Structures are given as structure tokens and as C-alpha cells.
Amino acid sequence: MYNSKQFYKIIIFNAVDQQKMIECDVKSNLFIDGNLSLHKGVYNRIINAYNGGVPLGFAMTTYSDAPAGSGLGSSFKMVVAIIKAFVEWLNLPFPMC
């Protein structure tokens, strides 16, 4: 049996609604360059604040029905959903204070 947290040697973010996918090497701080910045920002914060800076490899697919810039809070909701995924995967305390 493998440890799923060590299985992936890369990080993949696939934002289906935006038709964007990025793939990068596993590292503790992903460069915020305007390409799926919410995804990368949440990853950076979780890894550095809650995983001791130890990077993790994984694949994450996201999708939102609310169009970006619509005023419906789609960015906030995406951040919460990504945080919740990490909380479940890493058994982090929730709420995270």
C-alpha cells in the first residue's frame, strides 16, 4: 500500500470551468503569476502554515458555475472549497485559527 500523500511527484491543478491546467514540480512555495493564483495561494498557505513547509504532490480538479467577476463571490467560494479539500486530506483542524 502506498501513502497517497507521497504518491504524486508533481502538483496538478485543473480548473475545468476556466479551461486551465497547470502542472509543476512539488515545492513548498508556488510562484503566483496570475495563472490559477487562488489555487496556488491556498496551497502555499496550507503547506507553510499547517504542513511544516513540507511540499506535497497531488492532482486537484475544480469547477465553479459562477462566472468570475460576476459579484457572486465565486473567488471566495473557490478558496473555501480548496481549503476544505486540504482540511479533509490532511486531517487539519477546522475551523483553522
All heavy atoms as an XYZ file, in Angstrom:
756
protein
N       0.842     -1.185      0.000
C       0.000      0.000      0.000
C       0.885      1.246      0.000
O       1.859      1.319      0.732
C      -0.890     -0.021      1.236
C      -1.865      1.096      1.302
S      -3.021      0.784      2.662
C      -3.950      2.251      2.572
N       0.546      2.209     -0.811
C       1.327      3.429     -0.890
C       0.681      4.526     -0.059
O      -0.514      4.497      0.217
C       1.477      3.893     -2.338
C       0.182      4.332     -2.986
C      -0.238      5.648     -2.898
C      -0.625      3.429     -3.657
C      -1.432      6.053     -3.470
C      -1.826      3.836     -4.222
C      -2.214      5.146     -4.125
O      -3.400      5.549     -4.679
N       1.492      5.479      0.341
C       0.994      6.655      1.038
C       0.571      7.660     -0.019
O       1.399      8.171     -0.761
C       2.095      7.234      1.929
C       1.667      8.484      2.665
O       0.659      9.111      2.347
N       2.436      8.860      3.661
N      -0.706      7.963     -0.109
C      -1.212      8.838     -1.169
C      -0.598     10.232     -1.108
O      -0.530     10.915     -2.109
C      -2.739      8.936     -1.096
O      -3.135      9.516      0.126
N      -0.124     10.662      0.062
C       0.485     11.983      0.178
C       1.868     12.010     -0.466
O       2.396     13.064     -0.755
C       0.571     12.396      1.637
C      -0.790     12.606      2.260
C      -0.687     12.898      3.726
C      -2.070     12.915      4.341
N      -2.049     12.930      5.771
N       2.489     10.847     -0.689
C       3.804     10.791     -1.302
C       3.751     10.210     -2.707
O       4.762     10.141     -3.382
C       4.736      9.933     -0.441
C       4.967     10.518      0.930
C       5.769      9.575      1.815
O       6.004      8.434      1.486
N       6.172     10.076      2.963
N       2.588      9.818     -3.154
C       2.453      9.140     -4.433
C       2.777     10.044     -5.601
O       3.512      9.678     -6.504
C       1.043      8.573     -4.563
C       0.818      7.806     -5.833
C       1.438      6.589     -6.034
C       0.004      8.305     -6.828
C       1.239      5.876     -7.195
C      -0.214      7.605     -7.997
C       0.413      6.388     -8.182
N       2.243     11.254     -5.601
C       2.464     12.174     -6.700
C       3.806     12.876     -6.559
O       4.172     13.330     -5.492
C       1.357     13.231     -6.763
C       0.051     12.705     -7.292
C      -0.960     12.319     -6.439
C      -0.167     12.603     -8.649
C      -2.163     11.841     -6.926
C      -1.364     12.121     -9.155
C      -2.354     11.750     -8.282
O      -3.538     11.282     -8.774
N       4.518     12.989     -7.648
C       5.797     13.694     -7.677
C       5.622     15.086     -8.263
O       6.574     15.833     -8.375
C       6.818     12.917     -8.516
C       7.020     11.494     -8.070
C       7.811     11.419     -6.807
C       8.107      9.962     -6.491
N       8.433      9.731     -5.128
N       4.391     15.408     -8.643
C       4.086     16.706     -9.230
C       2.799     17.251     -8.610
O       2.074     16.531     -7.931
C       3.921     16.622    -10.765
C       2.839     15.613    -11.131
C       5.237     16.314    -11.440
C       2.513     15.561    -12.607
N       2.543     18.530     -8.867
C       1.298     19.171     -8.460
C       0.534     19.488     -9.735
O       1.094     20.062    -10.672
C       1.571     20.466     -7.681
C       2.318     20.161     -6.389
C       0.268     21.206     -7.400
C       2.871     21.384     -5.698
N      -0.733     19.100     -9.750
C      -1.595     19.405    -10.898
C      -2.834     20.121    -10.383
O      -3.519     19.620     -9.487
C      -2.024     18.128    -11.644
C      -0.814     17.378    -12.179
C      -3.000     18.475    -12.768
C      -1.139     15.999    -12.711
N      -3.100     21.303    -10.928
C      -4.363     21.997    -10.701
C      -5.094     22.030    -12.027
O      -4.551     22.502    -13.029
C      -4.141     23.433    -10.226
C      -3.675     23.551     -8.807
C      -2.436     24.085     -8.528
C      -4.485     23.157     -7.756
C      -1.995     24.213     -7.222
C      -4.060     23.280     -6.446
C      -2.809     23.813     -6.178
N      -6.322     21.546    -12.039
C      -7.141     21.535    -13.245
C      -8.440     22.290    -12.948
O      -9.297     21.800    -12.226
C      -7.434     20.092    -13.668
C      -8.231     20.012    -14.945
O      -8.333     20.981    -15.692
N      -8.808     18.864    -15.198
N      -8.556     23.505    -13.489
C      -9.756     24.326    -13.305
C     -10.615     24.145    -14.546
O     -10.431     24.825    -15.555
C      -9.377     25.784    -13.098
N     -11.537     23.217    -14.477
C     -12.342     22.828    -15.631
C     -13.146     24.011    -16.174
O     -13.211     24.217    -17.390
C     -13.272     21.652    -15.265
C     -14.181     21.289    -16.413
C     -12.443     20.443    -14.836
N     -13.741     24.798    -15.286
C     -14.570     25.927    -15.718
C     -13.765     26.997    -16.455
O     -14.279     27.672    -17.333
C     -15.295     26.552    -14.526
C     -14.339     26.977    -13.424
O     -13.472     26.158    -13.041
O     -14.443     28.110    -12.935
N     -12.498     27.130    -16.112
C     -11.643     28.128    -16.760
C     -10.861     27.542    -17.939
O     -10.150     28.266    -18.625
C     -10.645     28.708    -15.751
C     -11.276     29.433    -14.612
C     -10.222     29.969    -13.655
O      -9.176     30.460    -14.070
N     -10.495     29.869    -12.368
N     -10.981     26.262    -18.124
C     -10.225     25.539    -19.141
C      -8.728     25.809    -19.002
O      -8.020     26.072    -19.980
C     -10.722     25.879    -20.542
C     -12.159     25.462    -20.764
C     -12.675     25.800    -22.148
O     -12.180     26.686    -22.819
N     -13.677     25.058    -22.570
N      -8.258     25.734    -17.745
C      -6.843     25.935    -17.438
C      -6.343     24.764    -16.617
O      -7.041     24.270    -15.733
C      -6.615     27.210    -16.631
C      -6.849     28.481    -17.385
C      -6.508     29.672    -16.506
C      -6.747     30.975    -17.220
N      -6.421     32.125    -16.360
N      -5.143     24.341    -16.921
C      -4.495     23.308    -16.133
C      -3.026     23.670    -15.999
O      -2.407     24.102    -16.975
C      -4.628     21.944    -16.777
C      -4.086     20.835    -15.889
S      -4.310     19.189    -16.580
C      -2.819     19.038    -17.519
N      -2.505     23.532    -14.793
C      -1.078     23.735    -14.597
C      -0.499     22.486    -13.955
O      -1.168     21.783    -13.194
C      -0.763     24.977    -13.746
C      -1.410     24.887    -12.362
C      -1.176     26.246    -14.466
C      -0.897     25.925    -11.403
N       0.723     22.228    -14.274
C       1.466     21.107    -13.726
C       2.836     21.646    -13.357
O       3.478     22.324    -14.155
C       1.583     20.013    -14.782
C       2.256     18.764    -14.320
C       2.275     17.694    -15.402
O       1.197     17.403    -15.969
O       3.371     17.169    -15.668
N       3.262     21.388    -12.122
C       4.571     21.881    -11.696
C       5.214     20.886    -10.744
O       4.563     19.992    -10.213
C       4.445     23.258    -11.056
S       3.283     23.361     -9.700
N       6.500     21.073    -10.552
C       7.233     20.231     -9.613
C       6.742     20.479     -8.197
O       6.274     21.577     -7.870
C       8.731     20.532     -9.684
C       9.343     20.129    -11.009
O       8.834     19.179    -11.638
O      10.329     20.773    -11.423
N       6.867     19.470     -7.357
C       6.480     19.595     -5.961
C       7.474     20.518     -5.266
O       8.677     20.294     -5.312
C       6.461     18.204     -5.281
C       6.240     18.323     -3.798
C       5.398     17.322     -5.907
N       6.950     21.583     -4.674
C       7.763     22.506     -3.886
C       6.874     23.178     -2.860
O       5.647     23.149     -2.966
C       8.485     23.522     -4.764
C       7.632     24.224     -5.768
C       8.505     25.063     -6.697
C       7.848     25.147     -8.048
N       8.666     25.766     -9.043
N       7.489     23.797     -1.857
C       6.700     24.352     -0.758
C       6.130     25.727     -1.052
O       5.264     26.202     -0.322
C       7.534     24.401      0.523
O       8.678     25.196      0.319
N       6.580     26.384     -2.096
C       6.055     27.702     -2.428
C       5.906     27.817     -3.938
O       6.902     27.844     -4.661
C       6.981     28.790     -1.889
C       6.334     30.145     -1.882
O       5.108     30.251     -1.893
N       7.130     31.191     -1.860
N       4.672     27.889     -4.406
C       4.405     28.028     -5.832
C       4.381     29.508     -6.202
O       3.808     30.328     -5.487
C       3.066     27.381     -6.192
C       2.933     25.891     -5.880
C       1.554     25.390     -6.281
C       4.020     25.097     -6.581
N       4.979     29.845     -7.321
C       5.040     31.227     -7.797
C       3.654     31.696     -8.229
O       2.992     31.039     -9.032
C       6.032     31.325     -8.958
C       6.189     32.705     -9.511
C       6.737     33.720     -8.733
C       5.783     33.002    -10.799
C       6.883     34.999     -9.233
C       5.923     34.284    -11.311
C       6.475     35.282    -10.526
N       3.233     32.832     -7.679
C       1.929     33.416     -8.023
C       2.145     34.301     -9.245
O       2.772     35.358     -9.162
C       1.357     34.250     -6.854
C       1.300     33.426     -5.564
C      -0.009     34.818     -7.221
C       0.389     32.230     -5.591
N       1.608     33.856    -10.373
C       1.868     34.543    -11.634
C       0.598     34.913    -12.396
O       0.651     35.259    -13.567
C       2.751     33.680    -12.525
C       2.131     32.326    -12.835
O       0.997     32.061    -12.386
O       2.783     31.526    -13.532
N      -0.548     34.845    -11.731
C      -1.801     35.164    -12.400
C      -2.469     33.971    -13.048
O      -3.570     34.076    -13.555
N      -1.826     32.830    -13.039
C      -2.382     31.605    -13.601
C      -2.807     30.690    -12.455
O      -1.955     30.090    -11.804
C      -1.359     30.920    -14.511
C      -1.964     29.788    -15.309
O      -3.176     29.663    -15.423
N      -1.108     28.959    -15.876
N      -4.108     30.632    -12.193
C      -4.684     29.879    -11.073
C      -4.068     30.314     -9.740
O      -3.702     29.507     -8.896
C      -4.553     28.370    -11.293
C      -5.261     27.827    -12.532
C      -5.098     26.320    -12.631
C      -6.741     28.190    -12.538
N      -3.994     31.629     -9.564
C      -3.373     32.204     -8.365
C      -4.094     31.833     -7.077
O      -3.447     31.662     -6.041
C      -3.302     33.725     -8.491
O      -2.426     34.085     -9.524
N      -5.426     31.718     -7.103
C      -6.148     31.311     -5.891
C      -5.714     29.924     -5.454
O      -5.453     29.683     -4.276
C      -7.664     31.320     -6.130
C      -8.347     32.666     -6.310
C      -9.826     32.464     -6.604
C      -8.171     33.533     -5.083
N      -5.640     29.012     -6.393
C      -5.243     27.642     -6.102
C      -3.832     27.611     -5.500
O      -3.584     26.965     -4.480
C      -5.262     26.802     -7.375
C      -6.597     26.663     -8.013
N      -7.296     27.741     -8.536
C      -7.377     25.572     -8.241
C      -8.438     27.315     -9.042
N      -8.521     26.004     -8.871
N      -2.918     28.321     -6.148
C      -1.523     28.349     -5.687
C      -1.401     29.030     -4.329
O      -0.638     28.571     -3.466
C      -0.647     29.076     -6.704
C      -0.501     28.355     -8.017
C       0.294     29.226     -8.970
C       0.439     28.641    -10.339
N       1.140     29.579    -11.248
N      -2.133     30.109     -4.135
C      -2.066     30.830     -2.869
C      -2.543     29.999     -1.691
O      -1.922     30.008     -0.629
N      -3.637     29.286     -1.887
C      -4.132     28.413     -0.817
C      -3.116     27.312     -0.538
O      -2.799     27.026      0.621
C      -5.517     27.817     -1.164
C      -5.930     26.772     -0.135
C      -6.563     28.909     -1.267
N      -2.578     26.704     -1.587
C      -1.553     25.662     -1.409
C      -0.377     26.212     -0.600
O       0.058     25.584      0.372
C      -1.065     25.156     -2.773
C       0.150     24.265     -2.670
C       0.012     22.909     -2.388
C       1.431     24.778     -2.838
C       1.129     22.089     -2.278
C       2.545     23.969     -2.738
C       2.399     22.630     -2.448
O       3.509     21.835     -2.324
N       0.143     27.375     -0.988
C       1.291     27.960     -0.282
C       0.997     28.147      1.198
O       1.818     27.812      2.057
C       1.679     29.309     -0.907
C       2.294     29.168     -2.284
O       2.696     28.091     -2.707
N       2.358     30.274     -3.011
N      -0.180     28.677      1.499
C      -0.544     28.937      2.896
C      -0.690     27.639      3.688
O      -0.185     27.523      4.810
C      -1.855     29.733      2.944
C      -2.346     30.016      4.320
C      -1.483     31.035      5.019
N      -2.093     31.356      6.306
C      -1.416     31.676      7.373
N      -0.107     31.768      7.333
N      -2.036     31.935      8.498
N      -1.369     26.671      3.133
C      -1.574     25.390      3.830
C      -0.237     24.692      4.085
O       0.038     24.241      5.195
C      -2.508     24.466      3.019
C      -3.920     25.050      2.925
C      -2.521     23.044      3.591
C      -4.695     25.083      4.226
N       0.586     24.606      3.061
C       1.864     23.899      3.201
C       2.752     24.569      4.243
O       3.350     23.905      5.082
C       2.578     23.797      1.832
C       1.794     22.905      0.884
C       4.017     23.318      1.988
C       1.513     21.505      1.409
N       2.846     25.885      4.173
C       3.757     26.585      5.072
C       3.214     26.766      6.479
O       3.987     26.732      7.437
C       4.166     27.919      4.445
C       5.056     27.687      3.241
O       6.135     27.129      3.359
N       4.603     28.071      2.071
N       1.916     26.908      6.640
C       1.348     27.128      7.974
C       0.924     25.841      8.672
O       0.916     25.789      9.901
C       0.151     28.072      7.880
N       0.567     24.817      7.911
C      -0.017     23.625      8.527
C       0.689     22.317      8.194
O       0.311     21.271      8.703
C      -1.503     23.506      8.140
C      -2.300     24.672      8.647
C      -2.598     25.741      7.815
C      -2.726     24.719      9.971
C      -3.307     26.828      8.286
C      -3.433     25.806     10.446
C      -3.724     26.854      9.611
O      -4.420     27.931     10.075
N       1.691     22.352      7.326
C       2.399     21.114      6.981
C       3.910     21.270      7.176
O       4.689     20.543      6.581
C       2.075     20.686      5.539
C       2.259     19.204      5.327
O       1.803     18.402      6.146
N       2.923     18.830      4.257
N       4.299     22.239      7.981
C       5.707     22.428      8.303
C       6.582     22.752      7.106
O       7.785     22.501      7.128
N       6.005     23.284      6.051
C       6.774     23.609      4.851
C       7.116     22.414      3.988
O       7.817     22.554      2.989
N       6.603     21.247      4.365
C       6.876     20.035      3.597
C       5.928     19.996      2.390
O       4.714     19.906      2.556
C       6.687     18.763      4.456
C       6.926     17.511      3.634
C       7.595     18.804      5.671
N       6.477     20.058      1.179
C       5.615     20.089     -0.010
C       4.939     18.743     -0.261
O       5.444     17.695      0.147
C       6.576     20.446     -1.139
C       7.905     19.994     -0.670
C       7.890     20.113      0.829
N       3.806     18.804     -0.930
C       3.044     17.600     -1.248
C       2.706     17.590     -2.731
O       2.416     18.628     -3.316
C       1.736     17.573     -0.461
C       1.853     17.540      1.054
C       0.492     17.770      1.689
C       2.452     16.225      1.513
N       2.690     16.416     -3.317
C       2.249     16.253     -4.688
C       0.829     15.717     -4.726
O       0.448     14.910     -3.875
N       0.055     16.175     -5.693
C      -1.348     15.765     -5.794
C      -1.924     16.281     -7.098
O      -1.305     17.073     -7.808
C      -2.163     16.323     -4.621
C      -2.154     17.819     -4.559
C      -3.126     18.568     -5.200
C      -1.140     18.484     -3.890
C      -3.099     19.947     -5.168
C      -1.104     19.865     -3.854
C      -2.087     20.602     -4.494
N      -3.131     15.860     -7.389
C      -3.908     16.406     -8.506
C      -5.232     16.897     -7.931
O      -5.878     16.190     -7.164
C      -4.153     15.345     -9.564
N      -5.617     18.122     -8.293
C      -6.870     18.708     -7.824
C      -7.626     19.269     -9.026
O      -7.069     20.029     -9.810
C      -6.607     19.828     -6.814
C      -7.869     20.519     -6.329
S      -7.544     21.883     -5.171
C      -7.045     20.967     -3.720
N      -8.887     18.898     -9.118
C      -9.759     19.438    -10.158
C     -10.820     20.295     -9.500
O     -11.431     19.880     -8.511
C     -10.424     18.300    -10.953
O      -9.393     17.512    -11.570
C     -11.355     18.833    -12.024
N     -11.022     21.498    -10.036
C     -12.038     22.400     -9.502
C     -12.985     22.821    -10.620
O     -12.645     22.771    -11.798
C     -11.402     23.661     -8.875
O     -10.629     24.341     -9.863
C     -10.528     23.297     -7.693
N     -14.179     23.234    -10.194
C     -15.184     23.725    -11.140
C     -16.129     24.658    -10.398
O     -16.520     24.388     -9.269
C     -15.987     22.562    -11.735
C     -17.049     23.039    -12.698
C     -16.723     23.316    -14.021
C     -18.356     23.244    -12.277
C     -17.695     23.787    -14.897
C     -19.320     23.704    -13.148
C     -18.980     23.978    -14.461
O     -19.935     24.447    -15.328
N     -16.498     25.755    -11.035
C     -17.461     26.686    -10.460
C     -18.468     27.092    -11.530
O     -18.088     27.409    -12.658
C     -16.748     27.926     -9.929
O     -17.687     28.878     -9.484
N     -19.751     27.105    -11.153
C     -20.801     27.568    -12.054
C     -20.870     29.092    -12.122
O     -21.365     29.645    -13.097
C     -22.171     27.058    -11.592
C     -22.360     25.586    -11.906
O     -21.751     25.097    -12.865
O     -23.133     24.933    -11.181
N     -20.400     29.761    -11.058
C     -20.483     31.219    -11.000
C     -19.350     31.824    -11.830
O     -18.182     31.525    -11.596
C     -20.385     31.698     -9.560
N     -19.694     32.670    -12.785
C     -18.646     33.262    -13.619
C     -17.755     34.214    -12.825
O     -18.232     34.933    -11.941
C     -19.425     34.019    -14.700
C     -20.847     34.002    -14.309
C     -21.025     33.066    -13.164
N     -16.462     34.214    -13.143
C     -15.521     35.128    -12.494
C     -15.950     36.564    -12.768
O     -16.367     36.901    -13.874
C     -14.124     34.878    -13.021
N     -15.858     37.399    -11.741
C     -16.218     38.803    -11.890
C     -17.709     39.080    -11.860
O     -18.144     40.190    -12.131
N     -18.507     38.088    -11.517
C     -19.966     38.250    -11.529
C     -20.510     38.915    -10.264
O     -21.675     39.273    -10.213
C     -20.645     36.890    -11.700
O     -20.385     36.067    -10.557
N     -19.661     39.037     -9.249
C     -20.133     39.603     -7.986
C     -20.847     38.600     -7.106
O     -21.466     38.969     -6.115
N     -20.777     37.339     -7.468
C     -21.448     36.291     -6.699
C     -20.534     35.628     -5.668
O     -20.898     34.633     -5.059
C     -22.003     35.226     -7.651
C     -23.072     35.712     -8.619
C     -23.427     34.600     -9.612
C     -24.314     36.149     -7.858
N     -19.335     36.167     -5.490
C     -18.408     35.617     -4.509
C     -17.736     34.339     -4.956
O     -17.345     33.518     -4.131
N     -17.582     34.157     -6.256
C     -17.018     32.905     -6.762
C     -15.582     32.678     -6.298
O     -15.195     31.549     -6.000
C     -17.105     32.848     -8.290
O     -16.426     33.941     -8.875
N     -14.791     33.742     -6.193
C     -13.404     33.585     -5.735
C     -13.367     33.116     -4.285
O     -12.629     32.192     -3.940
C     -12.636     34.896     -5.869
O     -12.520     35.266     -7.215
N     -14.167     33.753     -3.447
C     -14.226     33.368     -2.039
C     -14.676     31.917     -1.899
O     -14.093     31.137     -1.140
C     -15.169     34.298     -1.276
C     -15.418     33.862      0.141
C     -14.447     34.017      1.108
C     -16.615     33.278      0.497
C     -14.670     33.607      2.418
C     -16.854     32.864      1.803
C     -15.879     33.028      2.764
N     -15.699     31.556     -2.634
C     -16.214     30.180     -2.555
C     -15.185     29.170     -3.032
O     -15.078     28.077     -2.479
C     -17.509     30.060     -3.347
C     -18.648     30.841     -2.725
C     -19.880     30.861     -3.592
C     -20.934     31.766     -2.992
N     -22.097     31.935     -3.850
N     -14.411     29.529     -4.043
C     -13.370     28.628     -4.536
C     -12.283     28.447     -3.476
O     -11.820     27.330     -3.234
C     -12.767     29.159     -5.834
C     -11.717     28.248     -6.443
S     -12.340     26.598     -6.874
C     -13.460     27.004     -8.207
N     -11.888     29.532     -2.835
C     -10.876     29.440     -1.777
C     -11.366     28.534     -0.654
O     -10.636     27.658     -0.182
C     -10.505     30.844     -1.243
C      -9.706     30.752      0.050
C      -9.728     31.624     -2.292
N     -12.605     28.715     -0.222
C     -13.163     27.882      0.855
C     -13.194     26.410      0.433
O     -12.841     25.523      1.216
C     -14.564     28.378      1.263
C     -15.248     27.389      2.196
C     -14.472     29.745      1.905
N     -13.583     26.143     -0.798
C     -13.637     24.754     -1.273
C     -12.245     24.124     -1.314
O     -12.073     22.956     -0.927
C     -14.280     24.707     -2.660
N     -11.258     24.878     -1.748
C      -9.883     24.349     -1.801
C      -9.364     24.108     -0.385
O      -8.755     23.067     -0.111
C      -8.964     25.291     -2.602
C      -9.385     25.331     -4.073
C      -7.506     24.850     -2.484
C      -8.699     26.408     -4.893
N      -9.617     25.055      0.520
C      -9.205     24.864      1.915
C      -9.861     23.611      2.482
O      -9.200     22.792      3.134
C      -9.557     26.096      2.778
C      -8.666     27.277      2.404
C      -9.443     25.769      4.270
C      -9.074     28.589      3.033
N     -11.144     23.441      2.243
C     -11.875     22.266      2.757
C     -11.274     20.971      2.223
O     -11.162     19.979      2.958
C     -13.360     22.376      2.400
C     -14.214     21.264      2.950
C     -14.277     21.277      4.451
C     -15.283     20.249      4.935
N     -15.015     19.762      6.255
N     -10.852     20.964      0.981
C     -10.211     19.768      0.417
C      -8.923     19.443      1.175
O      -8.669     18.278      1.513
C      -9.929     19.967     -1.071
N      -8.117     20.457      1.460
C      -6.880     20.226      2.218
C      -7.181     19.807      3.654
O      -6.493     18.949      4.209
C      -5.989     21.471      2.205
C      -5.192     21.638      0.943
C      -5.448     22.684      0.083
C      -4.184     20.749      0.616
C      -4.711     22.846     -1.084
C      -3.440     20.895     -0.550
C      -3.706     21.944     -1.397
N      -8.197     20.399      4.264
C      -8.588     20.033      5.624
C      -8.934     18.549      5.687
O      -8.483     17.825      6.581
C      -9.780     20.898      6.116
C     -10.438     20.300      7.347
C      -9.322     22.324      6.392
N      -9.720     18.092      4.731
C     -10.125     16.674      4.707
C      -8.919     15.770      4.428
O      -8.749     14.736      5.069
C     -11.202     16.470      3.645
C     -12.434     17.288      3.900
C     -13.650     16.456      4.193
O     -13.635     15.247      3.927
O     -14.612     17.037      4.693
N      -8.112     16.127      3.459
C      -6.982     15.285      3.042
C      -5.923     15.167      4.131
O      -5.414     14.089      4.408
C      -6.369     15.856      1.765
C      -5.248     15.047      1.191
C      -5.146     13.689      1.136
C      -4.073     15.541      0.565
N      -3.970     13.316      0.502
C      -3.301     14.444      0.139
C      -3.607     16.835      0.304
C      -2.084     14.581     -0.513
C      -2.400     16.967     -0.359
C      -1.651     15.852     -0.757
N      -5.603     16.302      4.780
C      -4.509     16.330      5.754
C      -4.979     16.244      7.197
O      -4.176     16.361      8.116
C      -3.682     17.613      5.554
C      -3.068     17.790      4.168
C      -2.405     19.150      4.041
C      -2.094     16.669      3.862
N      -6.291     16.067      7.394
C      -6.863     16.000      8.744
C      -6.492     17.233      9.577
O      -6.077     17.111     10.726
C      -6.439     14.716      9.470
C      -7.014     13.494      8.828
O      -8.183     13.488      8.445
N      -6.214     12.459      8.699
N      -6.650     18.397      8.972
C      -6.335     19.643      9.660
C      -7.498     20.040     10.550
O      -8.644     19.680     10.291
C      -6.071     20.758      8.641
C      -4.911     20.519      7.685
C      -4.833     21.642      6.665
C      -3.602     20.395      8.451
N      -7.218     20.814     11.604
C      -8.300     21.306     12.464
C      -9.175     22.270     11.673
O      -8.685     23.037     10.847
C      -7.579     22.008     13.595
C      -6.234     22.369     13.031
C      -5.907     21.314     12.020
N     -10.460     22.205     11.895
C     -11.367     23.126     11.229
C     -12.390     23.607     12.227
O     -13.000     22.774     12.901
C     -12.062     22.452     10.053
C     -12.784     23.412      9.165
C     -12.096     24.138      8.228
C     -14.151     23.603      9.290
C     -12.752     25.041      7.402
C     -14.817     24.498      8.479
C     -14.109     25.217      7.526
N     -12.612     24.874     12.478
C     -12.007     25.962     11.722
C     -10.525     26.118     12.066
O     -10.092     25.778     13.159
C     -12.803     27.189     12.164
C     -13.358     26.845     13.488
C     -13.541     25.344     13.494
N      -9.801     26.625     11.083
C      -8.356     26.802     11.249
C      -8.105     28.184     11.821
O      -8.288     29.175     11.168
C      -7.665     26.631      9.895
C      -7.878     25.237      9.347
S      -7.656     25.053      7.560
C      -6.171     25.882      7.230
N      -7.691     28.231     13.073
C      -7.476     29.520     13.753
C      -6.014     29.767     13.986
O      -5.236     28.914     14.112
C      -8.181     29.534     15.089
S      -9.958     29.306     14.930
